[in-house]
Amino acid sequence: MSKKGFFGNWGGAYIPEVLNQTFRQLEAEYGRARQDPSFWQEYTALMSNYSCRPTPLTYAANLSRHFGGAQIYIKREDLNHTGAHKANNVMGQGLLVKRMGKKRVIAETGAGQHGMATATMAAKFGFACTIYMGEVDVRRQRPNVFWMEKMGATVVPVKDGSRTLKDAINEAFRDWVTNLDDTHYVFGTACGPAPFPEMVSWFQSIIGQEAARQILEQHGRLPARVYACVGGGSNAMGVFQGFLGDDVELVGVEAGGHGLDSGRHASRLCGRDASPGVAQGYKSMFLQNEDGQMLETHSVAAGLDYVGVSPILSDLADKKRVRFESATDQEVIAALDLTMRLEGIIPALESSHAFVQAFKEAPELPQEAAIIINMSGRGDKDIFTIAHAFDDPSWKEFIIARAEEYRK
Ligand SMILES: *Cc1c(COP(=O)(O)O)cnc(C)c1O
């Protein structure tokens, strides 16, 4: 990172002046943590005790045999507490909040996964917690809202704009500006103003550190390729950092939705619909119109349904260090189906994007080669969407019967 928080042409910290001092404090605390080896030790100890780290690197023997090419390994971030890599980021930030002596955390959430992870962290550390969530998402994601509230968080439905994720982010910034002294904003991905992209990526780098060690132990050499899905970019940055300096091809997979020509997707770095812009405090590629108004995005996976992308990934795309591809909603359901049947593993809809691209490329690689798929989370949370996609009649009956029970 350059002095001003830029990665090549991207990044920066476009923040209102009132936030300057808070950002200086955060940067200083983060800087001290990076210099202090005991911080990383405390972090990894916490993650091993509270979140099942190191997560396994599972050899997918049946999938490997099925495709007949490269040996397929799956990095199991689904086995984290709360079921995804998001735990890595929130627990890391929680330790920083403790060091800063703050007592309250806020966060934005779209599908509710980051809100859940933050509420969990707040309960464990004893922080007050407010989660901003678009009103539409509150309605769509009732189970997550239920758990957040049960863990003591206040969930605030945001009624502005499209009443989804980007409006929740704006509202969270508004809260922060008025509660600077005691509040930390736990940003959910490797986006936002500096130092968030780098800091979140640092916490997530635990994935890549483990994966690099594990593949050498289990396969005897580095993988040919590493695949990760890309929403904001945090799980991708996490696993990629284990291999950035090596001769390993890195592949980021974005949400292709109904197809790159459909106008209904969330592909910022592949496809032709995104352009450079500054929003939500950072410069990157955004899905926006000519006036800089953010477009509506679409993905079957709520966690990938976002207008912006990590400035670090925009830079790695410029440098051609990471190749970007996209997977459509339909391809995602097919990859999920195959993975459940052959391995007994249920990837999240987000993670399934990475599986799609890996499955396309595995047959063309030699059998001595290994590839790693970063499985960012588990698919249990997606049961409503997946059951709908499979058009499962008994599931439909079950939902209707439950609803009728309540109506009585
Ligand atoms: C939130 C989420 C993502 C997308 O976030 P990134 O910052 O791009 O990693 C991907 N997978 C799962 C399971 C998620 O919950």
The ligand as a Gaussian input file, in Angstrom:
#p B3LYP/6-31G(d) Opt

LIG

0 1
 C      -20.301000     -12.429000       2.339000
 C      -19.930000     -13.647000       1.644000
 C      -19.168000     -13.623000       0.451000
 C      -18.772000     -12.362000      -0.262000
 O      -17.852000     -11.557000       0.414000
 P      -16.330000     -11.381000      -0.001000
 O      -15.924000     -10.163000       0.748000
 O      -16.249000     -11.191000      -1.483000
 O      -15.617000     -12.595000       0.435000
 C      -18.805000     -14.837000      -0.109000
 N      -19.174000     -16.012000       0.434000
 C      -19.895000     -16.077000       1.573000
 C      -20.275000     -17.418000       2.107000
 C      -20.305000     -14.905000       2.208000
 O      -21.035000     -14.994000       3.334000

